[in-house]
């Protein structure tokens, strides 16, 4: 894996039609995952 400032995440794929319909500016090749908020607030890198 190349070094970058990007963060790669793993989560449950968003498949609910209503949730997907709310997504905007989706590019070809993009997919979406759901991550529990508490994981981000506890473990996300802080700058």
Secondary structure, DSSP 8 states (H G I E B T S, - for coil): ----S------EE---HHHHHT--S--TT---EE--HHHHHHHS---
